[in-house]
């Protein structure tokens, strides 16, 4: 199986970024505080496609190449991005708590994953649904790029083997309730490896879970890339958000949360250690986006 193309700015970007919404709702006004629940949705049935495409010179009429797939029916608004920031912040905090409590018994990996879906039947401020997964500590889960690489292989093989493959149940262990109309919108990652130190260092220096900072990444279907830094008590619990597109949420910066436009995120060079994190997040998103469409 050939390796996916290693590019940054052109991979998995089927839509153009939305224009800023001046009436966007701040992240703190739309945070969902309920715990994630076990899945109760039913995946939408898919119609299998033909095994072979018609080739020139066969059948009746001229050959017509298949039409490109329609873009997914999801609108990534500033409000939706703000909801993702709020959800990742909560996921990061809960992951840090569980990792700290279990650091000496059945330890957890320092990384977690979230798949984002848009519930079209929901209210404007309540369209985000997530499926999440945390991992037990092992050699593979210790490296975030290698963990994402393995998840990309899992998704590719799953869709190839079974047209009913659903990453919400096959790749995640916690899922919000959502309808069969929910549309895949992107992928997120939380990690305890931060600019303030890696997870082993944090375990040695933190006095409690409140001292643990966290970092989050999100890559959405419209090409948006987000980096969130959640500080611990030593960082005054500050929250910094960097977004690759201009966003109406910029106006909601507060002393404890700063939202910045940083287009350089989308141009991460291959020499940067984060390049392969973005690369494999993009590949997972591309596989799920393509595999989840009706066939």
Beta strands, then each sheet from edge to edge (+ up, - down):
strand 1: 108-118
strand 2: 128-136
strand 3: 174-175
strand 4: 183-191
strand 5: 214-220
strand 6: 225-230
strand 7: 239-243
strand 8: 257-261
sheet 1: 3+ 2- 1+ 4- 5+ 6- 7+ 8+
end
